Amino acid sequence: GAVLPQSSVQQAALPPDAAIPSTTGRVAAIGQLQEKGISALLAKDLDGASAAYDEAYSIWPTFRNVDEIRRAIHEAAKQPQGPNWQQLYRAVAAMDLRGVSSEVQDRLRAAAGG
């Protein structure tokens, strides 16, 4: 096989001073995005919730049910008659929301009917 020229290899590599997000930084970012996404859901803003969870997914898809909550939001957005909000709230409230403030979690549980 052909060997890539040295310049191509260097371009594909991370620069030596590139910041690699730490686990702590990713956890904090996911927490903020979860808070933003759940708050958007409570405002019945599916686009805002979807954007927040899409961004969280790009950071760490398997962390704290990000993938499952993102999928539930996307499925709700596909409903021709609009989402069943209470059902969506109930499904999301049952997931791992440790990054979301207790006040927002309480509002979500109340909106879910319990």
C-alpha positions in Angstrom: 0.0 0.0 0.0 0.9 3.6 -0.5 2.4 5.5 2.4 0.9 8.9 3.1 3.1 11.9 2.8 4.3 13.1 6.2 2.3 16.4 5.9 -1.0 14.4 5.6 -0.4 12.5 8.8 0.4 15.7 10.7 -2.8 17.4 9.4 -4.9 14.5 10.7 -3.4 14.5 14.1 -4.5 16.8 17.0 -2.3 19.8 17.5 -0.1 19.3 20.6 -1.9 22.1 22.5 -5.4 20.8 21.6 -7.6 20.5 24.7 -9.2 17.1 25.2 -12.3 17.5 27.3 -11.9 16.0 30.8 -14.5 13.7 32.2 -15.4 16.4 34.7 -15.9 18.9 32.0 -18.1 16.5 30.0 -20.2 15.7 33.1 -20.7 19.5 33.7 -21.6 20.1 30.1 -24.1 17.2 30.0 -25.7 18.5 33.3 -26.2 22.0 31.8 -27.6 20.6 28.6 -29.9 18.2 30.5 -31.2 21.2 32.5 -31.7 23.2 29.3 -33.4 20.3 27.5 -35.8 19.4 30.3 -36.7 23.1 30.8 -37.4 23.3 27.1 -39.6 20.2 27.4 -41.5 21.8 30.2 -42.1 24.9 28.0 -43.3 22.5 25.3 -40.4 23.5 23.1 -39.5 20.3 21.3 -37.0 22.0 19.1 -35.1 23.4 22.0 -35.2 20.1 23.9 -34.0 18.3 20.8 -31.2 20.7 20.2 -30.0 20.4 23.8 -30.1 16.6 23.8 -28.5 16.5 20.3 -25.6 18.5 21.7 -25.4 16.3 24.8 -25.4 13.2 22.6 -22.5 14.6 20.6 -20.5 15.0 23.8 -21.3 11.7 25.5 -24.2 9.6 24.0 -24.3 6.8 26.6 -24.1 9.0 29.7 -27.2 9.4 32.0 -29.8 8.2 29.5 -28.9 10.9 27.0 -29.5 8.6 24.1 -32.8 7.3 25.5 -34.2 10.8 26.3 -33.0 12.1 22.9 -34.8 9.2 21.2 -38.0 9.9 23.2 -37.9 13.6 22.2 -37.3 12.8 18.5 -40.2 10.2 18.5 -42.5 12.7 20.2 -41.7 15.2 17.5 -42.8 12.8 14.8 -46.3 12.4 16.2 -48.7 13.9 13.6 -51.2 15.0 16.3 -48.4 16.4 18.5 -46.8 14.8 21.5 -48.6 13.3 24.4 -46.8 15.7 26.8 -47.8 13.9 30.0 -46.6 10.5 28.6 -43.4 12.1 27.4 -42.8 13.8 30.8 -43.5 10.5 32.6 -41.0 8.6 30.4 -38.3 11.2 30.8 -38.9 11.6 34.6 -38.2 7.8 35.0 -34.7 8.2 33.6 -31.4 9.3 35.1 -31.6 13.1 35.6 -28.8 13.6 38.2 -27.5 16.6 36.2 -30.8 18.4 36.5 -31.6 20.6 39.4 -34.1 19.3 42.0 -36.5 22.2 41.2 -36.7 21.3 37.5 -37.0 17.6 38.3 -39.9 18.4 40.7 -41.6 20.4 37.9 -41.1 17.5 35.5 -42.6 15.0 38.0 -45.6 17.3 38.6 -46.2 17.7 34.9 -46.0 13.9 34.5 -48.9 13.6 36.9 -47.1 12.4 40.0 
